[in-house]
């Protein structure tokens, strides 16, 4: 377990702010141990650092009110969505107040003609797509978990569709944000492009709540495609699968998703989801477009895969079969945990240039075998992003130390290949040591922005920046 550093606590300020907040928010200000721990730990493998209280906000005005009170007493404020982040983003290393945004869950406007919508941060991606379905629209960013859109914007999330539709940074038009002094700002309008001043939207997307709390999001939408087709293909090696991905990208084939599963993952998915897929490395692919278009794309993909030893190519446009296949992919995390019952899953991600993907995945597999870990690898292969899930005995200090060493080694490898220490997890606490290695003195520019916008360091302190 990563031993996240505790930061100095402002005990008097916390007590004074909490007294005011309890008076103003009543039962919506919770201080019970269980709910505080829930808002500190969530799915991460980093140690729990609970806030002193959790407040369930219902409006932008309430969020601003909370932040103003905390700012007056120099008390940390940590935004909370659904708790599906993986790198300790919602921990409270200096204590403070967790602002739970789950009750701010309204779809405020849909502009179907302009292909955009405006939502509150507690709306989840699944809820939004259910709301949009009868209008022939959908929001494409799919990180797997049913995350809140505010959290997805804060961590610059991506997922299986990123190869075609981009990440959150490509799909957010504008934000409403409560700043560290309680001021509410809007970062832009609904226009698809703008040259008006600094790009504050992109500054906030990926800031992980360290600069402000997102209270509204204006998102780009897509039309539901006329036809969708999914395919799977098995390969003799991960190297062969990765080289196929590189050829697909170079060919310009407009895949919507292209996912890599190694042999261990396929075996786990078979057992968990009651499938009978060949237990060799596999690519799962999806195509969007017209009936003729997706049929042609599937045919071309099959030919490219065959050049690298791909076998068992099966394509389907049946919704039930497609959903079954992609649900199995999304269940891969839970499926792989069954490979070692009682183990703790330590998930880490990196992203490298497509041309380096085969090298990076191959080196990671060799290193994991050398260390003796059961650690399946899956990847959003179309953009060079992959994940390793190490299954570690939670009672073994030796295994935890080896896991930490591997995570560090993998991040260093990705950076050495001109990649990044995280393609979609974000930095939080878990990736802080590697940001300086990746960006060098640029982290000083980040620190200067943080100091200017949040001089008392109350917005999600202890995240992203070294130290």
C-alpha positions as CSV (number, residue, x, y, z in Angstrom):
1,X,0.0,0.0,0.0
2,X,1.3,3.5,-0.9
3,X,1.9,5.4,2.3
4,X,0.5,8.8,1.3
5,X,2.1,11.6,3.2
6,X,0.0,13.3,5.9
7,X,0.1,17.1,5.6
8,X,-0.1,19.6,8.5
9,X,-3.6,20.1,9.8
10,X,-5.2,23.4,10.7
11,X,-7.0,22.1,13.7
12,X,-8.5,25.4,14.9
13,X,-9.6,26.4,11.4
14,X,-11.2,23.0,10.8
15,X,-13.2,23.2,14.1
16,X,-14.4,26.7,13.4
17,X,-15.4,26.0,9.8
18,X,-17.1,22.8,10.7
19,X,-19.2,24.5,13.4
20,X,-20.5,27.1,10.8
21,X,-21.1,24.4,8.2
22,X,-23.0,22.1,10.5
23,X,-25.2,25.0,11.5
24,X,-25.9,26.0,7.8
25,X,-26.2,22.5,6.3
26,X,-27.7,20.5,9.2
27,X,-28.1,16.8,8.3
28,X,-26.3,17.2,5.0
29,X,-23.1,17.8,6.9
30,X,-22.0,14.3,7.9
31,X,-19.2,13.5,10.3
32,X,-19.7,9.7,10.9
33,X,-16.5,7.6,10.5
34,X,-17.9,5.3,7.9
35,X,-19.0,8.0,5.5
36,X,-15.8,9.9,6.0
37,X,-13.8,6.8,5.2
38,X,-15.9,6.2,2.1
39,X,-15.1,9.6,0.8
40,X,-11.4,9.2,1.5
41,X,-10.5,5.8,0.2
42,X,-12.8,4.5,-2.6
43,X,-11.2,2.2,-5.2
44,X,-7.6,3.3,-4.7
45,X,-4.8,1.1,-3.2
46,X,-3.4,4.2,-1.5
47,X,-4.0,4.4,2.3
48,X,-7.2,6.1,3.5
49,X,-6.9,9.7,4.5
50,X,-10.5,10.7,5.6
51,X,-11.9,14.2,5.5
52,X,-13.3,15.7,8.8
53,X,-16.8,16.0,7.3
54,X,-18.8,15.3,4.1
55,X,-21.3,17.9,2.8
56,X,-23.9,17.0,0.1
57,X,-24.2,20.1,-2.0
58,X,-27.3,20.7,-4.2
59,X,-26.3,23.8,-6.2
60,X,-23.5,26.0,-7.4
61,X,-24.5,28.6,-4.8
62,X,-24.1,26.0,-2.0
63,X,-20.7,24.9,-3.3
64,X,-19.6,28.6,-3.4
65,X,-20.9,29.1,0.1
66,X,-18.9,26.0,1.4
67,X,-15.7,27.2,-0.3
68,X,-16.1,30.7,1.1
69,X,-16.4,29.4,4.6
70,X,-13.5,27.1,4.2
71,X,-11.4,29.8,2.6
72,X,-12.1,32.2,5.5
73,X,-10.7,29.5,7.9
74,X,-8.0,28.2,5.5
75,X,-9.6,24.7,5.5
76,X,-9.0,22.2,2.7
77,X,-11.9,21.4,0.3
78,X,-12.0,18.2,-1.7
79,X,-14.6,17.6,-4.4
80,X,-16.2,14.1,-4.6
81,X,-18.1,12.5,-7.5
82,X,-18.6,8.7,-7.4
83,X,-15.3,7.7,-6.0
84,X,-14.1,5.6,-9.0
85,X,-10.7,7.3,-9.3
86,X,-7.6,5.2,-8.7
87,X,-4.7,7.4,-7.6
88,X,-5.9,8.8,-4.3
89,X,-7.6,11.9,-5.8
90,X,-10.2,12.2,-3.1
91,X,-8.0,11.6,-0.1
92,X,-7.7,14.4,2.5
93,X,-4.1,14.4,3.7
94,X,-4.6,17.6,5.7
95,X,-8.2,16.8,6.7
96,X,-10.9,19.2,5.7
97,X,-14.3,19.1,4.0
98,X,-15.3,16.7,1.2
99,X,-18.0,18.3,-1.0
100,X,-20.1,15.4,-2.4
101,X,-21.6,16.5,-5.7
102,X,-23.7,13.4,-6.4
103,X,-27.0,15.2,-5.7
104,X,-26.2,17.8,-8.4
105,X,-27.3,15.4,-11.0
106,X,-29.5,17.3,-13.4
107,X,-29.3,17.5,-17.2
108,X,-29.9,21.2,-17.5
109,X,-30.2,21.6,-21.3
110,X,-29.8,19.6,-24.5
111,X,-29.2,21.5,-27.8
112,X,-29.8,18.7,-30.3
113,X,-29.2,20.9,-33.3
114,X,-25.8,22.0,-32.0
115,X,-24.9,18.5,-30.7
116,X,-24.1,19.7,-27.2
117,X,-25.6,19.6,-23.7
118,X,-25.2,21.3,-20.3
119,X,-25.1,19.1,-17.1
120,X,-24.4,19.3,-13.4
121,X,-21.2,17.5,-12.2
122,X,-23.0,14.6,-10.5
123,X,-24.6,13.3,-13.7
124,X,-23.0,10.0,-14.6
125,X,-22.1,9.0,-18.1
126,X,-24.6,6.1,-18.1
127,X,-27.4,8.4,-16.9
128,X,-26.6,11.0,-19.5
129,X,-26.7,8.4,-22.3
130,X,-30.0,7.0,-21.1
131,X,-31.4,10.6,-21.1
132,X,-30.1,11.2,-24.6
133,X,-31.1,8.0,-26.3
134,X,-34.5,8.9,-27.5
135,X,-33.0,12.0,-29.2
136,X,-30.6,9.9,-31.3
137,X,-27.5,11.3,-29.4
138,X,-24.8,9.9,-27.2
139,X,-21.8,11.0,-25.2
140,X,-18.9,8.9,-26.3
141,X,-16.3,9.0,-23.5
142,X,-16.4,5.6,-21.7
143,X,-13.8,5.0,-19.0
144,X,-15.5,1.7,-18.0
145,X,-16.7,2.8,-14.5
146,X,-20.0,4.7,-14.3
147,X,-18.1,7.8,-13.3
148,X,-19.6,11.2,-12.7
149,X,-19.0,13.7,-15.5
150,X,-17.5,16.2,-13.1
151,X,-15.0,13.7,-12.0
152,X,-14.3,12.7,-15.6
153,X,-13.6,16.3,-16.5
154,X,-11.4,16.8,-13.4
155,X,-9.2,13.8,-14.2
156,X,-9.3,14.3,-18.0
157,X,-10.7,10.8,-18.4
158,X,-10.8,8.9,-21.6
159,X,-11.5,5.1,-22.2
160,X,-12.4,2.7,-24.9
161,X,-13.7,5.2,-27.4
162,X,-10.8,7.7,-27.2
163,X,-9.2,6.4,-30.4
164,X,-12.0,7.9,-32.4
165,X,-13.8,10.5,-30.2
166,X,-10.9,11.8,-28.1
167,X,-10.7,12.3,-24.3
168,X,-12.6,14.7,-22.0
169,X,-10.3,17.5,-23.1
170,X,-11.7,17.2,-26.6
171,X,-15.3,17.0,-25.6
172,X,-15.7,19.8,-23.0
173,X,-16.8,23.1,-24.5
174,X,-17.2,25.1,-21.3
175,X,-17.2,24.8,-17.5
176,X,-18.7,26.6,-14.5
177,X,-16.2,26.5,-11.7
178,X,-16.1,27.7,-8.1
179,X,-12.7,29.1,-7.4
180,X,-10.7,29.0,-4.2
181,X,-12.2,32.2,-2.8
182,X,-15.7,31.1,-3.7
183,X,-15.9,33.2,-6.9
184,X,-17.9,31.5,-9.6
185,X,-16.5,31.7,-13.2
186,X,-17.6,30.4,-16.6
187,X,-14.7,29.4,-18.8
188,X,-16.3,29.8,-22.2
189,X,-19.5,29.7,-24.4
190,X,-21.1,27.0,-26.5
191,X,-19.2,27.8,-29.7
192,X,-17.2,24.9,-31.1
193,X,-14.0,27.1,-31.3
194,X,-12.8,30.3,-29.7
195,X,-9.6,32.4,-29.7
196,X,-10.9,34.5,-26.8
197,X,-8.1,34.7,-24.2
198,X,-6.5,32.0,-22.2
199,X,-8.0,28.5,-22.5
200,X,-9.3,28.3,-19.0
201,X,-11.5,25.3,-19.9
202,X,-8.4,23.2,-20.7
203,X,-6.7,24.5,-17.6
204,X,-9.5,23.1,-15.4
205,X,-10.0,19.9,-17.3
206,X,-7.4,17.6,-15.7
207,X,-6.6,19.9,-12.7
208,X,-8.1,17.3,-10.4
209,X,-9.9,19.8,-8.2
210,X,-6.7,21.6,-7.3
211,X,-7.7,24.9,-8.9
212,X,-11.5,24.9,-8.4
213,X,-14.6,22.8,-8.1
214,X,-16.5,22.1,-11.4
215,X,-20.3,22.8,-10.9
216,X,-21.5,22.7,-14.6
217,X,-20.2,21.2,-17.8
218,X,-21.1,21.9,-21.4
219,X,-20.3,18.8,-23.5
220,X,-20.1,17.9,-27.1
221,X,-22.4,15.1,-28.2
222,X,-22.4,12.7,-31.1
223,X,-25.2,11.3,-33.2
224,X,-25.9,7.6,-32.6
225,X,-24.4,5.9,-35.7
226,X,-26.6,4.3,-38.2
227,X,-24.7,1.0,-37.8
228,X,-22.2,-0.5,-35.4
229,X,-20.2,-3.6,-35.7
230,X,-17.9,-5.3,-33.2
231,X,-15.2,-7.8,-34.0
232,X,-12.7,-10.0,-32.1
233,X,-9.5,-11.6,-33.3
234,X,-6.9,-13.8,-31.6
235,X,-3.1,-13.5,-32.1
236,X,-0.1,-15.7,-31.4
237,X,1.5,-13.0,-29.3
238,X,1.0,-9.6,-27.7
239,X,3.6,-8.3,-30.1
240,X,1.6,-9.5,-33.1
241,X,-1.6,-7.8,-31.8
242,X,0.2,-4.5,-31.1
243,X,1.8,-4.5,-34.6
244,X,-1.7,-5.0,-36.0
245,X,-2.9,-2.0,-34.1
246,X,0.0,0.1,-35.4
247,X,-0.9,-0.9,-39.0
248,X,-4.6,-0.1,-38.4
249,X,-3.8,3.4,-37.2
250,X,-1.3,4.0,-40.0
251,X,-3.8,2.7,-42.6
252,X,-6.3,5.3,-41.3
253,X,-9.0,2.8,-40.5
254,X,-11.6,4.8,-38.5
255,X,-12.1,2.4,-35.6
256,X,-14.3,3.5,-32.8
257,X,-12.6,1.2,-30.3
258,X,-9.6,-1.1,-30.4
259,X,-8.9,-2.9,-27.1
260,X,-6.0,-5.3,-26.3
261,X,-6.5,-8.2,-23.8
262,X,-3.5,-10.4,-23.0
263,X,-4.0,-14.2,-22.6
264,X,-4.4,-14.0,-18.8
265,X,-7.1,-11.4,-19.1
266,X,-9.0,-13.5,-21.7
267,X,-8.8,-16.5,-19.4
268,X,-10.2,-14.5,-16.5
269,X,-13.0,-13.0,-18.7
270,X,-14.0,-16.5,-19.9
271,X,-14.4,-17.7,-16.3
272,X,-16.1,-14.6,-15.0
273,X,-18.4,-13.9,-18.0
274,X,-19.1,-17.5,-19.1
275,X,-17.5,-17.0,-22.5
276,X,-15.4,-19.4,-24.6
277,X,-12.9,-17.1,-26.2
278,X,-9.5,-18.6,-27.3
279,X,-7.1,-17.9,-24.5
280,X,-4.5,-16.1,-26.4
281,X,-3.8,-12.4,-26.8
282,X,-6.9,-10.7,-28.4
283,X,-8.1,-7.5,-30.0
284,X,-11.7,-6.3,-29.6
285,X,-12.7,-3.8,-32.2
286,X,-15.8,-1.7,-32.9
287,X,-16.7,0.3,-36.0
288,X,-19.3,3.1,-36.4
289,X,-20.9,4.4,-39.6
290,X,-23.2,3.3,-42.3
291,X,-24.1,-0.4,-42.9
292,X,-21.8,-0.5,-45.9
293,X,-19.1,1.5,-44.1
294,X,-18.8,-0.8,-41.1
295,X,-18.9,-3.9,-43.2
296,X,-16.0,-2.5,-45.3
297,X,-14.0,-1.5,-42.2
298,X,-14.4,-4.9,-40.6
299,X,-13.2,-6.6,-43.8
300,X,-10.1,-4.4,-44.0
301,X,-9.4,-5.0,-40.3
302,X,-9.6,-8.7,-40.9
303,X,-7.0,-8.5,-43.7
304,X,-4.6,-6.4,-41.7
305,X,-4.9,-8.8,-38.7
306,X,-4.3,-11.8,-40.9
307,X,-1.0,-10.3,-42.0
308,X,0.2,-10.6,-38.4
309,X,-1.1,-14.1,-37.7
310,X,-4.6,-13.1,-36.5
311,X,-7.1,-16.0,-36.4
312,X,-10.7,-16.6,-35.4
313,X,-11.8,-13.2,-36.7
314,X,-15.5,-12.8,-35.9
315,X,-17.6,-9.7,-36.5
316,X,-21.1,-9.1,-35.4
317,X,-23.6,-6.2,-35.8
318,X,-26.1,-7.8,-33.4
319,X,-26.6,-5.4,-30.4
320,X,-27.0,-8.3,-27.9
321,X,-23.7,-9.9,-29.0
322,X,-21.9,-6.6,-29.1
323,X,-23.1,-5.6,-25.7
324,X,-22.0,-9.0,-24.3
325,X,-18.5,-8.7,-25.7
326,X,-18.0,-5.1,-24.4
327,X,-19.6,-5.9,-21.0
328,X,-17.0,-8.6,-20.7
329,X,-14.3,-6.1,-21.4
330,X,-15.6,-3.7,-18.8
331,X,-15.8,-6.5,-16.3
332,X,-12.1,-7.4,-16.8
333,X,-11.1,-5.7,-13.6
334,X,-13.5,-7.9,-11.5
335,X,-12.7,-10.9,-13.6
336,X,-9.0,-10.7,-13.0
337,X,-9.4,-10.4,-9.3
338,X,-10.7,-13.9,-9.3
339,X,-7.4,-15.2,-10.6
340,X,-6.0,-14.8,-7.0
341,X,-8.9,-14.7,-4.5
342,X,-8.1,-12.5,-1.5
343,X,-5.5,-10.5,-3.4
344,X,-5.7,-6.7,-3.7
345,X,-5.6,-5.4,-7.2
346,X,-3.1,-2.6,-7.9
347,X,-3.9,-1.0,-11.2
348,X,-1.5,1.3,-13.0
349,X,-1.5,2.8,-16.4
350,X,0.9,4.4,-18.9
351,X,0.7,5.6,-22.4
352,X,3.3,5.5,-25.2
353,X,3.5,6.4,-28.9
354,X,1.7,3.7,-30.9
355,X,5.0,2.7,-32.5
356,X,6.4,1.9,-29.0
357,X,3.4,-0.1,-27.8
358,X,4.6,-3.6,-28.6
359,X,8.0,-2.8,-27.0
360,X,6.4,-1.4,-23.8
361,X,3.9,-4.2,-23.3
362,X,6.5,-6.9,-24.0
363,X,8.9,-5.4,-21.5
364,X,6.2,-5.0,-18.9
365,X,5.2,-8.7,-19.3
366,X,8.8,-9.8,-19.0
367,X,9.3,-7.7,-15.9
368,X,6.1,-9.0,-14.3
369,X,7.1,-12.6,-15.0
370,X,10.6,-12.0,-13.5
371,X,8.9,-10.6,-10.3
372,X,6.5,-13.6,-10.2
373,X,3.3,-11.5,-10.3
374,X,-0.1,-12.6,-11.7
375,X,-0.8,-9.3,-13.5
376,X,-3.0,-9.3,-16.6
377,X,-2.6,-6.4,-19.1
378,X,-5.3,-4.7,-21.0
379,X,-5.0,-1.6,-23.2
380,X,-6.8,1.0,-25.1
381,X,-4.4,0.0,-27.8
382,X,-5.5,2.5,-30.5
383,X,-3.9,5.4,-28.6
384,X,-1.0,3.5,-26.9
385,X,-2.6,3.4,-23.4
386,X,-2.4,0.2,-21.4
387,X,-3.0,-1.0,-17.8
388,X,-1.4,-3.6,-15.6
389,X,-3.4,-5.1,-12.7
390,X,-1.0,-6.6,-10.1
391,X,-2.6,-9.1,-7.8
392,X,-0.9,-8.6,-4.5
393,X,-1.2,-10.2,-1.1
394,X,-2.4,-7.3,1.2
395,X,-0.6,-8.9,4.1
396,X,2.8,-9.2,2.4
397,X,5.0,-6.2,2.8
398,X,7.5,-7.8,0.4
399,X,4.9,-8.1,-2.3
400,X,3.7,-4.6,-1.8
401,X,7.3,-3.3,-2.0
402,X,7.9,-5.2,-5.2
403,X,4.6,-3.9,-6.7
404,X,5.7,-0.3,-5.8
405,X,9.0,-1.0,-7.5
406,X,7.3,-2.3,-10.6
407,X,4.9,0.7,-10.8
408,X,8.0,3.0,-10.7
409,X,9.8,1.0,-13.2
410,X,6.9,1.0,-15.6
411,X,6.4,4.8,-15.4
412,X,10.1,5.3,-16.0
413,X,9.9,3.0,-19.0
414,X,7.0,4.9,-20.5
415,X,8.8,8.2,-20.0
416,X,12.0,6.9,-21.6
417,X,9.9,5.9,-24.7
418,X,8.6,9.5,-25.0
419,X,5.4,8.5,-23.4
420,X,3.6,9.6,-20.2
421,X,3.3,8.2,-16.7
422,X,-0.5,8.2,-17.1
423,X,-2.8,8.1,-20.0
424,X,-6.1,8.4,-18.1
425,X,-5.7,7.6,-14.3
426,X,-4.4,11.1,-13.6
427,X,-1.7,12.0,-11.1
428,X,-3.5,12.3,-7.7
429,X,-1.1,11.1,-5.0
430,X,0.0,7.8,-6.7
431,X,1.7,9.3,-9.7
432,X,3.2,12.4,-8.1
433,X,6.8,11.1,-8.1
434,X,6.8,10.6,-11.9
435,X,5.3,14.0,-13.0
436,X,8.6,15.8,-12.3
437,X,10.5,13.1,-14.2
438,X,8.2,13.6,-17.2
439,X,7.8,17.3,-17.3
440,X,10.8,18.7,-15.4
441,X,10.8,22.4,-14.8
442,X,7.3,22.7,-16.4
443,X,6.0,21.5,-13.0
444,X,7.2,24.8,-11.6
445,X,4.9,26.6,-14.0
446,X,2.0,24.5,-12.7
447,X,3.0,25.4,-9.1
448,X,3.0,29.1,-10.0
449,X,-0.5,28.8,-11.4
450,X,-1.7,26.9,-8.3
451,X,-0.1,29.5,-6.0
452,X,-1.8,32.4,-7.9
453,X,-5.3,30.8,-8.0
454,X,-5.2,29.1,-4.6
455,X,-2.7,31.0,-2.4
456,X,-3.7,29.2,0.8
457,X,-3.6,25.8,-0.9
458,X,-7.1,24.7,0.2
459,X,-8.2,23.1,-3.1
460,X,-7.5,19.4,-2.9
461,X,-4.0,19.8,-1.4
462,X,-1.4,17.2,-1.7
463,X,-2.3,16.2,-5.3
464,X,-0.5,16.4,-8.6
465,X,2.4,18.7,-7.6
466,X,5.6,17.2,-6.0
467,X,6.2,17.9,-2.4
